[in-house]
Amino acid sequence: MPIVASDWAQLNPSNNVAAVTMASAATIAPTTFLTVLTGNVAITTITPPVTHGHMLAIVFAGTAGITAGNNIANTKATVAAEALLLVYNPTTAKYHAVG
């Protein structure tokens, strides 16, 4: 099934949408490909911006990372100012950290 153009535009980094900055929290809801998080709270749930397979890039201000459970498949510590890439599998409804 092809990706609907409006869904693709939400996550396509070439659509000139600036990165969104939000507070780090147990649950986040990214709206663009790149999200910058302030604070130091580990993420346990990500509200998917679209329902098909996609990838998100998250830059943490601290070293909180992600914790397995809810819709995150694996725990991953982060390094401040480095991007963490996450791939969404719609079959399992879970995000998987890349690398």
C-alpha distances in whole Angstrom, upper triangle without the diagonal:
4,7,9,12,14,13,13,16,18,17,18,22,22,22,26,26,28,28,29,32,32,35,34,33,32,29,27,25,24,22,22,21,25,27,31,33,36,38,38,36,34,30,29,26,24,22,19,18,14,12,10,11,14,18,21,24,27,31,33,37,38,38,36,33,30,31,29,28,26,23,24,25,27,31,31,34,34,36,37,36,33,30,28,24,22,18,16,15,13,14,17,17,20,20,22,24,24,27
4,6,9,12,10,10,13,15,15,15,19,19,19,22,23,26,26,27,30,31,33,33,33,32,29,27,24,22,21,20,19,23,25,29,31,35,37,37,36,34,30,30,27,24,22,18,17,13,13,10,11,13,16,19,22,26,29,32,35,37,37,35,32,30,31,30,29,27,24,25,25,28,31,31,34,33,35,36,34,32,28,26,23,21,18,16,16,14,16,19,18,20,21,22,24,24,27
4,6,8,7,6,10,11,11,12,15,16,16,19,19,22,22,23,26,27,30,29,29,29,26,23,20,19,17,16,16,19,22,26,28,31,34,34,33,31,27,27,24,21,19,15,13,10,10,8,9,10,14,16,19,22,26,29,32,34,34,32,29,27,29,28,27,25,22,23,24,26,29,29,31,30,33,33,31,29,25,24,20,19,16,14,14,13,15,18,17,19,18,20,22,22,25
4,6,5,6,9,10,12,12,16,16,15,18,18,21,22,23,26,27,30,30,30,30,26,24,20,19,16,16,16,20,22,26,28,32,34,35,33,32,28,28,25,21,19,16,13,10,11,10,12,13,16,18,21,24,27,30,33,35,35,34,31,29,31,30,29,27,23,25,26,29,31,31,33,32,34,34,32,30,27,26,22,21,18,17,17,15,18,21,19,21,21,23,25,25,28
4,5,5,6,9,10,10,14,13,12,15,15,19,20,21,25,26,29,30,30,30,27,24,21,19,16,15,15,19,21,25,27,31,34,35,34,32,29,29,26,22,20,17,14,12,13,12,14,13,16,18,20,23,26,29,32,34,35,34,31,30,32,31,31,29,25,26,28,30,32,32,34,32,34,33,31,29,26,25,22,21,19,18,19,18,21,23,21,23,22,24,25,25,29
4,5,5,7,9,10,13,13,11,14,14,17,18,19,22,23,26,27,27,28,24,22,18,16,13,13,14,17,19,23,25,28,31,33,31,30,27,27,24,20,18,15,12,10,12,12,14,14,16,17,19,22,25,28,30,33,33,32,30,28,30,30,30,27,24,25,27,29,31,31,33,31,33,32,30,29,25,25,22,21,19,18,19,18,21,23,21,22,21,24,25,25,29
4,5,5,7,9,12,13,12,15,14,17,17,17,21,22,24,25,25,25,22,19,15,14,11,11,12,15,17,21,23,26,29,30,29,27,24,24,21,17,15,12,9,6,9,9,11,10,13,14,17,19,22,25,28,30,31,29,27,25,27,26,26,23,20,21,23,26,28,27,29,28,30,30,28,26,23,22,19,17,16,14,16,14,18,19,17,18,18,20,22,22,26
4,5,6,6,10,10,9,13,13,16,16,17,21,22,25,25,26,26,23,20,17,14,12,11,10,14,17,20,23,26,29,30,29,28,24,25,22,18,17,13,11,9,11,10,10,9,11,13,15,18,21,24,27,30,30,29,26,25,27,27,27,25,21,22,23,25,27,27,29,27,29,29,26,25,21,20,17,16,15,14,16,15,18,20,18,19,18,20,21,20,24
4,6,5,8,8,6,10,9,13,14,15,19,21,24,25,26,26,23,20,17,14,11,9,10,13,16,19,22,25,28,30,29,28,25,26,23,19,18,15,11,11,14,13,14,12,13,13,16,18,21,24,26,29,30,29,27,26,28,28,29,27,23,24,26,27,29,28,30,28,29,28,26,24,21,21,18,18,17,17,19,18,22,23,21,21,20,22,22,22,26
4,6,8,10,8,10,9,11,12,12,16,17,21,21,22,23,20,16,13,10,7,6,8,11,13,16,19,22,25,26,25,25,22,23,20,16,14,11,8,8,12,12,13,10,11,11,13,15,18,21,24,26,27,26,24,23,25,26,26,23,20,21,23,25,26,25,27,25,26,26,23,22,19,19,17,16,15,15,17,17,20,22,19,19,17,20,20,21,24
4,6,9,8,10,9,11,11,12,15,17,20,20,21,22,19,16,13,10,8,5,5,9,11,15,17,21,24,25,24,23,20,21,18,15,14,11,8,8,12,11,11,8,8,8,10,13,16,19,22,24,25,24,21,20,23,23,24,22,19,19,21,22,24,23,24,22,24,23,21,19,16,16,13,13,12,12,15,15,19,20,17,17,15,17,17,17,21
4,5,6,9,9,11,12,14,17,19,23,23,24,25,22,19,16,13,11,8,7,10,13,16,19,23,26,27,27,26,23,24,22,18,17,14,12,12,15,13,13,10,10,10,12,15,17,21,23,26,27,26,24,23,26,26,27,26,22,22,23,25,26,24,26,24,25,24,22,20,16,17,14,15,14,15,17,18,21,23,20,20,18,19,19,18,21
4,6,7,7,9,9,12,15,18,21,21,24,25,23,19,17,13,11,8,6,8,11,14,18,21,24,25,26,25,22,24,22,19,19,16,14,15,18,16,15,12,11,10,10,13,15,18,21,24,25,25,22,23,26,27,28,27,23,23,24,25,26,24,25,22,22,22,19,17,14,15,13,15,15,16,19,20,24,25,22,22,19,20,19,18,21
4,5,8,10,12,15,18,21,24,25,27,28,26,23,20,17,14,11,10,11,15,17,21,24,27,29,29,28,26,28,26,22,22,19,17,17,20,19,18,15,14,14,14,17,18,22,24,27,28,28,26,26,30,30,31,30,27,26,28,29,29,27,28,26,26,25,22,20,18,19,17,18,18,20,22,23,27,28,25,25,22,23,22,21,24
4,6,9,11,14,17,20,24,25,26,28,25,22,19,16,13,10,10,12,15,18,21,24,27,29,29,29,26,28,26,22,21,18,15,16,19,18,18,15,15,15,15,18,19,23,25,28,29,29,27,27,30,31,32,30,27,27,29,30,30,29,30,27,27,26,23,22,19,21,19,20,19,20,23,23,27,28,25,25,23,24,24,23,26
4,6,9,12,15,19,22,24,26,28,26,22,19,16,13,10,11,11,14,16,20,22,26,28,28,28,26,29,26,23,22,20,17,18,22,21,21,18,17,16,15,17,18,21,23,26,28,28,27,27,30,32,33,31,28,28,30,31,31,29,29,26,26,25,21,21,19,20,19,21,21,22,25,26,29,30,28,27,24,26,25,24,27
4,7,9,12,15,19,20,22,24,22,18,16,12,10,7,9,9,11,13,17,19,23,25,25,25,23,25,23,20,19,17,14,16,20,20,20,17,16,14,14,15,16,19,21,24,26,26,24,25,28,29,30,28,26,25,28,28,29,27,27,24,25,23,20,20,17,19,18,19,20,20,24,24,28,28,25,25,22,24,23,23,26
4,6,9,13,16,18,21,23,21,17,16,12,10,8,9,8,9,11,14,16,20,22,23,23,22,24,23,19,19,18,16,18,22,22,21,18,16,14,13,13,14,16,17,21,23,23,22,23,27,28,29,28,26,25,28,28,27,25,25,22,22,20,17,17,15,17,17,19,20,21,25,26,29,29,26,25,22,24,23,23,25
4,7,10,13,15,17,20,18,14,13,10,9,7,7,5,5,7,10,13,16,19,19,20,18,21,20,16,17,16,14,17,20,21,20,16,14,11,10,10,10,13,14,17,19,19,19,19,23,25,26,25,23,22,24,24,24,22,22,19,19,17,14,14,12,14,14,16,18,19,23,24,27,27,24,23,20,21,19,20,22
4,7,10,12,14,17,15,12,10,8,7,7,9,7,5,6,8,11,14,17,17,18,16,19,17,15,15,15,13,16,20,21,20,17,15,12,11,10,10,12,13,17,19,18,18,18,22,24,24,23,21,21,24,24,23,21,21,18,19,17,15,16,14,15,15,16,18,19,23,23,27,26,23,22,19,21,20,21,23
4,7,9,12,15,14,11,11,9,10,10,12,9,6,5,6,7,11,14,14,16,15,18,17,15,16,16,15,19,22,23,23,20,17,14,12,10,9,10,10,14,16,16,16,17,20,23,24,23,21,21,24,24,22,20,20,17,17,15,13,14,13,15,16,17,20,21,24,25,29,28,24,23,20,22,20,21,24
4,6,9,12,11,8,9,9,11,12,13,11,7,6,5,6,9,12,12,13,12,15,15,13,14,15,15,19,22,23,23,20,18,14,13,11,11,10,11,13,15,14,15,16,18,21,22,20,20,19,22,22,21,20,19,17,17,15,14,16,15,15,17,17,20,20,24,25,28,26,23,21,19,21,20,22,24
4,6,10,10,8,11,11,14,15,16,14,10,8,5,5,6,9,9,11,11,14,14,13,15,17,17,21,23,25,25,22,20,16,15,12,11,10,10,11,14,12,13,14,17,20,20,19,19,19,22,22,20,19,17,16,17,14,14,16,16,16,18,18,21,21,25,26,29,27,24,22,20,21,20,22,24
4,7,8,7,10,11,14,15,16,14,10,9,5,5,5,6,5,7,7,11,11,11,13,16,17,20,22,24,23,21,19,15,14,10,10,8,9,9,11,9,10,11,13,16,17,17,17,15,19,18,16,15,14,13,14,13,13,15,14,14,16,16,19,19,23,24,27,24,21,19,17,18,17,20,22
4,5,6,10,12,15,17,18,16,13,12,9,9,8,8,5,7,6,8,9,10,12,15,17,20,22,24,23,21,19,16,16,13,13,11,12,12,13,10,11,10,12,15,15,14,15,14,18,17,15,15,15,15,17,16,17,18,17,16,17,17,19,19,22,23,25,23,20,18,16,18,18,21,23
4,7,10,13,16,18,19,18,15,15,12,13,11,10,6,6,4,5,6,8,11,14,16,19,20,23,22,21,19,17,17,14,15,13,15,14,14,10,10,9,9,11,11,10,12,11,15,15,13,14,14,15,18,17,19,19,18,16,17,16,18,18,20,21,23,20,17,15,14,16,16,20,22
4,7,10,13,16,17,16,13,14,12,13,13,13,10,9,6,6,5,6,7,11,13,16,17,19,19,18,17,15,16,13,15,14,16,16,16,13,12,10,11,13,12,10,10,11,15,15,15,16,16,16,19,19,20,20,18,16,17,15,17,16,18,18,21,18,15,14,13,16,16,19,22
4,6,10,12,13,13,10,11,9,12,13,13,11,10,7,9,7,5,6,9,10,14,16,18,18,16,15,12,13,11,13,12,15,16,16,13,12,11,13,14,14,12,12,12,16,16,16,16,17,16,18,18,18,18,16,14,15,13,15,14,17,18,21,19,15,14,13,15,15,18,21
4,6,9,11,12,9,12,11,14,15,16,14,14,11,12,9,6,5,7,7,11,13,15,16,14,14,11,13,11,14,15,17,18,19,17,15,14,16,17,16,14,12,13,17,18,18,18,19,19,21,20,19,19,17,15,15,13,15,13,16,16,20,18,15,14,13,16,17,19,22
4,6,8,8,6,9,10,13,16,17,15,15,12,14,11,8,7,7,6,10,13,15,15,12,11,8,10,9,12,13,16,18,19,17,15,14,17,18,18,16,14,14,18,19,19,18,19,18,19,19,17,17,14,13,13,12,13,13,16,16,20,19,16,15,13,15,15,17,21
4,7,8,8,11,13,16,19,20,19,19,16,17,14,11,9,8,6,9,13,14,15,12,12,10,11,11,14,16,18,21,22,20,19,18,20,21,21,19,17,17,20,22,22,22,23,21,22,21,20,19,16,16,15,14,15,14,17,17,21,21,17,17,15,18,18,20,23
4,5,7,10,13,16,19,21,20,20,17,19,16,13,12,10,8,10,14,14,14,11,10,8,9,10,12,15,18,20,21,21,19,18,21,22,23,21,18,18,21,22,22,21,22,20,21,20,18,17,14,14,13,13,14,14,17,18,22,22,18,18,15,17,17,18,21
4,7,10,13,17,19,20,20,19,17,18,16,13,13,11,9,11,14,14,13,9,7,5,6,8,11,14,17,19,20,20,17,17,20,21,22,21,18,17,19,20,20,19,20,18,19,18,16,15,11,11,10,10,11,12,16,17,20,20,18,17,14,15,14,15,18
4,7,10,13,17,18,18,17,15,18,17,13,14,13,12,14,17,17,16,12,10,6,5,6,8,11,14,16,17,17,15,16,19,21,22,21,19,18,20,20,20,18,18,15,16,15,13,12,9,10,9,11,13,14,18,20,23,23,20,18,15,16,15,15,17
4,6,10,13,14,15,15,13,16,15,12,13,13,12,15,18,19,18,14,12,8,6,5,6,9,11,14,15,15,13,14,17,19,21,20,18,17,19,19,19,17,17,14,15,13,12,12,9,10,11,12,14,15,19,20,24,23,20,18,15,16,15,16,19
4,7,10,12,13,14,13,16,16,14,15,16,15,19,22,22,21,18,15,11,9,6,5,6,8,11,13,13,12,14,18,20,22,21,20,18,21,20,19,17,16,13,13,11,9,10,9,10,12,14,17,18,22,24,27,26,23,20,17,18,16,17,19
4,7,8,9,10,10,14,14,13,15,16,16,20,22,23,22,19,17,13,11,7,6,5,6,8,11,10,10,12,15,18,20,19,18,17,20,19,17,15,14,12,12,10,10,11,10,11,14,14,18,19,23,24,27,25,22,20,17,18,16,18,20
4,7,9,11,12,16,16,16,18,19,20,23,26,27,26,23,20,17,14,11,9,6,5,7,11,10,12,14,17,20,22,22,21,20,23,21,19,17,15,13,13,10,10,13,13,14,17,18,21,22,26,28,30,29,26,23,21,21,19,21,23
4,6,9,11,15,16,16,19,21,22,25,27,29,28,25,22,19,17,13,11,8,6,6,9,8,11,13,16,19,21,21,21,20,22,21,18,17,14,13,13,10,12,14,15,15,19,19,23,24,27,29,31,29,26,24,21,22,20,22,23
4,7,9,13,15,16,19,21,22,26,27,29,27,25,22,19,17,13,11,8,7,5,6,5,8,11,13,17,18,19,20,18,20,18,15,14,11,10,11,10,12,14,15,14,18,18,22,23,26,28,30,27,25,22,20,20,18,21,21
4,6,9,12,13,16,19,20,24,25,27,25,23,21,18,17,13,13,9,10,8,8,5,8,9,10,14,15,16,16,15,18,16,13,13,11,11,13,12,15,16,16,15,17,17,20,21,24,25,27,25,22,19,18,18,17,20,21
4,6,9,11,15,17,19,22,23,24,23,21,19,16,15,12,12,10,11,10,8,5,5,5,6,10,12,13,13,11,14,12,10,10,9,10,12,13,15,15,15,13,15,14,18,18,21,22,24,21,19,16,14,15,14,17,18
4,6,7,11,13,16,18,19,21,20,18,16,14,13,11,12,10,13,12,11,8,6,5,6,9,10,10,10,9,12,11,10,10,10,11,14,14,16,16,14,12,13,12,15,15,17,19,21,18,16,13,11,13,12,16,18
4,7,10,13,16,18,18,20,19,18,17,15,16,14,16,14,17,16,14,11,9,6,5,7,6,6,7,7,10,10,9,11,12,14,17,18,20,19,17,14,15,13,15,14,16,17,19,16,14,11,10,12,13,16,18
4,7,9,12,15,15,17,16,16,15,13,15,13,16,15,18,18,17,13,12,9,8,9,8,6,6,6,10,12,12,13,15,16,19,20,21,20,18,15,15,12,14,12,14,15,17,14,11,9,9,12,13,17,19
4,6,9,11,12,14,14,13,12,10,12,11,14,14,17,18,17,14,12,10,11,11,11,9,7,8,11,13,13,14,16,16,19,19,19,18,16,13,13,10,11,10,13,13,16,14,10,9,8,11,12,15,19
4,6,9,10,13,13,12,13,11,14,13,17,17,20,21,21,18,16,14,14,15,13,10,9,10,14,16,17,18,20,20,22,22,22,21,18,16,15,13,13,11,13,12,15,14,10,10,10,14,15,18,21
4,5,7,9,10,9,10,9,13,13,17,18,21,22,22,20,17,15,16,16,15,12,9,11,14,16,18,18,21,20,23,23,22,21,18,16,14,11,11,8,10,10,13,13,9,9,9,13,14,17,20
4,7,9,10,9,10,10,13,14,17,19,22,24,24,22,20,18,19,19,19,16,13,15,17,20,21,21,23,22,24,24,23,22,18,17,15,13,12,10,13,12,16,16,12,13,12,15,17,18,22
4,6,8,8,10,11,15,16,20,22,25,27,27,25,22,20,21,21,20,17,14,16,18,20,22,23,25,24,27,27,25,24,20,19,16,14,12,10,11,10,13,14,11,13,12,16,18,19,23
4,7,8,12,13,17,18,22,24,27,29,28,26,23,20,21,20,19,16,13,15,17,20,22,23,26,25,28,29,28,26,22,20,17,14,12,9,9,7,10,11,9,11,12,15,18,19,23
4,6,10,12,16,19,22,25,28,29,29,27,24,21,22,21,20,18,14,16,17,20,22,23,26,25,28,29,28,25,22,20,16,14,11,8,8,6,9,11,9,11,12,14,17,17,21
4,7,10,14,17,20,23,26,27,26,25,21,19,20,19,19,17,13,14,15,17,20,20,23,23,25,27,25,23,19,17,13,11,7,5,5,6,9,10,9,10,10,11,14,14,18
4,7,10,13,17,20,23,24,24,23,19,17,19,19,19,18,14,14,15,17,19,19,21,20,23,23,22,20,16,14,10,8,6,5,8,9,12,13,11,11,9,11,12,12,16
4,7,10,13,16,20,21,21,20,16,15,17,17,18,18,14,13,14,15,17,16,18,17,19,20,18,16,12,10,7,5,4,6,9,11,15,15,13,11,9,9,10,9,13
4,6,10,13,16,18,18,17,14,13,16,17,18,17,14,13,14,15,16,15,16,15,17,17,15,13,10,8,6,5,7,8,12,14,17,17,14,12,9,10,10,10,14
4,7,10,13,15,15,15,12,13,16,17,19,19,16,14,16,16,16,14,14,12,13,14,12,10,6,6,5,6,9,11,15,17,20,20,17,15,12,12,10,10,13
4,6,10,12,12,12,10,10,14,16,18,18,16,14,16,15,14,12,12,10,11,11,9,8,5,5,6,8,11,13,17,19,22,21,18,16,12,13,10,12,14
4,7,9,10,11,10,12,15,18,20,21,19,17,19,17,16,13,12,9,9,7,6,6,4,6,9,11,15,17,21,23,26,24,22,19,16,16,13,14,15
4,5,7,7,7,10,14,17,19,20,19,16,19,17,15,12,10,7,7,6,6,7,7,8,11,13,17,19,22,24,27,25,23,20,17,17,14,15,16
4,7,9,10,13,17,20,22,23,22,20,22,20,18,15,12,9,8,5,6,9,10,12,15,17,21,22,26,28,31,29,26,23,20,20,18,19,20
4,6,8,12,15,18,21,22,22,19,21,19,16,13,10,8,7,5,7,10,11,12,16,17,21,23,26,29,31,29,26,23,20,20,17,19,19
4,6,10,12,16,18,20,20,17,18,16,12,10,6,5,5,6,9,10,11,11,15,16,20,22,25,27,29,27,25,22,19,18,15,17,17
4,7,9,13,15,17,17,14,16,14,11,9,6,6,8,9,12,12,13,11,15,15,19,20,23,25,27,24,22,19,17,16,14,16,17
4,7,10,13,15,14,11,13,11,8,6,4,5,8,9,12,11,11,9,11,12,15,17,19,22,24,21,19,16,13,13,10,13,14
4,7,9,11,11,8,9,8,5,5,7,8,12,13,15,14,12,9,11,10,13,14,16,19,20,17,16,12,10,10,9,12,13
4,6,9,10,7,8,7,4,7,8,11,15,16,18,17,16,13,14,13,15,15,17,19,20,17,15,12,11,11,10,14,15
4,7,8,5,5,5,5,8,11,14,17,20,21,20,18,15,15,13,14,14,15,17,17,14,13,10,9,9,10,14,15
4,6,5,6,8,8,12,14,17,21,22,24,23,21,17,17,14,15,14,15,16,16,12,11,9,10,11,13,17,18
4,6,8,10,11,14,17,19,22,24,25,24,21,18,18,15,15,13,14,14,15,11,9,8,10,12,14,18,20
4,6,9,11,14,17,18,22,23,24,22,19,16,15,11,11,9,10,10,12,9,6,4,6,9,12,15,18
4,6,8,10,13,15,18,20,21,19,17,13,12,9,10,9,10,12,13,10,9,5,5,6,8,12,14
4,7,10,13,15,19,21,22,20,18,14,13,10,10,10,10,12,13,9,9,6,6,5,8,11,13
4,6,10,13,16,19,20,18,16,13,12,10,11,12,13,16,16,13,13,9,8,6,7,10,11
4,7,10,14,16,18,16,15,12,13,12,14,15,16,19,20,16,16,12,11,9,8,11,12
4,6,10,13,15,13,12,9,11,11,13,15,17,20,21,19,18,14,12,10,7,10,10
4,7,10,12,11,11,9,12,13,16,18,21,24,25,22,21,17,15,13,10,12,12
4,6,9,7,8,7,11,12,16,18,21,24,26,24,22,19,15,14,11,12,12
4,6,6,8,9,13,15,19,21,24,27,29,27,26,22,19,17,14,14,14
4,6,9,10,14,16,20,23,26,29,31,29,27,24,20,19,16,17,17
4,7,9,13,16,19,22,25,28,31,29,27,24,20,20,16,16,17
4,7,10,13,16,19,23,26,28,27,25,22,18,17,13,13,13
4,6,10,13,16,19,22,25,24,22,19,15,14,11,10,12
4,7,10,13,16,19,22,20,18,15,12,10,7,7,9
4,7,10,13,16,19,18,16,13,10,8,6,5,8
4,7,10,13,15,14,12,10,6,5,4,6,9
4,7,10,12,12,10,8,5,5,6,7,11
4,6,9,9,7,6,4,6,9,10,14
4,5,6,6,6,6,8,11,12,16
4,6,5,7,9,11,15,16,19
4,6,8,11,12,16,17,20
4,5,9,10,14,16,19
4,7,10,14,16,19
4,7,10,13,16
4,7,9,13
4,6,9
4,6
4
